[in-house]
Amino acid sequence: MKATLNAIIINALSLLMVMGCSADKSTETISESITQVNTVKLQKTEMTETLTTYGVVLPFPDKLQTLSLPFNSEIETVQVTDGQLVKRGDVLLTVKSGADANLQLEQAREELNAAIEENQLLKERVALKLATQQDLVTTQLRVDQAKVMIKNLMERGIGKSQPLKAEQDGMIHLVNVQQGQLVPAGNPLLQLIDQNQWVVRLGVEPEDYEHLQLKQQVLITPVNKRITEPVKGRIETITHQIDPTTRLLNVLVRPDTNQALLINDFVQADIILSSHQTLVAPRQAVLPDGSAYSLFTIKNNHAVKHLVQIGLENDKQIEVIADDLHEQDEVVSLGNYELEDGMAVEIKKP
C-alpha cells in the first residue's frame, strides 16, 4: 500500500513538471511570434516620370549680337575678355580707322576743295557773262555732295579714335581681335550675348523621340557645380534629324533663369514626361512576391498583407496601387521580411 502511494505521488510530481515545461514552451512560442517593426504613414504625393539626358549651355543662335565696323580699322585697346559680364554703356574696344578708310576721307576732302575752287571760278565766269546760272547749279551740287560724304565718313568714326560701347547688358561670348590688329571692313570684332537669351542643347536617344513635346518642363542641374535646386525650363525646339557626330537628337530648352548656369557648362536634364498625385511608400516597404509585389500594414497590432502594383518611383519612394490601401495607413518599413499575414507585431517607438 505504501509503495502504491509513493508511486502515485511520483507520477503526480512528474505530471506537474511536464505541465510546467509545456507552459514555459507555450509562453516562449507566444513571445517569439511577436515581431518588432518600424512603420511610416502611407502618403499621397506628386510623383513624376522623367527622362534623364545630358547637354551643354549655349547662347541662343538668333540672339547672338556680333559687333563689326563698315570700314577697315585698327584695334587700339581691348577692355573685355571672353565670359565677362558687361552693362549697357561699358566700353568694349577702342578703335581707329585704318589706312584705307583714312585715304577715303582724304579723297573726300580733296574732292570738296576741288569742287569749291571750281564753283568759285564759275561764279567769276557768270559775273563776266561767260557762263550761265545752270552751270553754277551743277558745281554747287558737287560741293554739297562732297560735304555730305565727309560728314558721313566722320560720323562713322573715320579719321579719329573711338570707343565701342555695349548697347545692352549681357556677356561677352567671344573676342575675335587683339590690340594692334588690323581688321578688314565687316569682320567681326566680338560677340555679345543677352543674359536672358541662353539655351540648353540636350542630346536625346532617337527611340525617346515619341515621348517629347514642346513646352514640356525640364529640370536642369549643372554636372560640375552644386546648386540648391534644379533650374526649371521648357522645351522650345525639337529637331527632326540625327546629329551626325553624336548620333543623338538635339533638343533645345529655354531655362527660366541663367543665374546658376554657365556658358559651355555640361548639365544633366530631367524631362518631365508625366506627373500625378498618388499613394507612395518607402522603397524598403515594398517586397517582391513571386511575379508581383506586396507590403504589410498594421491593424490591431497584427500584420495585414497587401498585394500591390507598382508605378512611378524615385530613389526613396515608390508608387503603390491597391484597392485596399488608403492614405495614413501604417506601412511596415523595417522588419517586414520576417512577417506573415496575421502575425502579431509590436511597433517600435522612435
Secondary structure, DSSP 8 states (H G I E B T S, - for coil): -HHHHHHHHHHHHHHHHHHHHHHHHHHHHHHHT-EEEEEEE-EEEEEEEEEEEEEEEEE-GGGEEEEE-SS-EEEEEE---TT-EE-TT-EEEEEEE-HHHHHHHHHHHHHHHHHHHHHHHHHHHHHTTSS-HHHHHHHHHHHHHHHHHHHHHHHTTTTSEEEEE-SSSEEEEEE---TT-EE-TT-EEEEEE-TT-EEEEEEE-GGGGGG--TT-EEEEEESSS--SS-EEEEEEEEEEEE-TTT-SEEEEEEES--TT--TT-EEEEEEEEEEEEEEEEEGGG-EEETTEEEEEEEETTEEEEEEEEEEEE-SSEEEEE-TT--TT-EEEEESGGG--TT-BEEE---
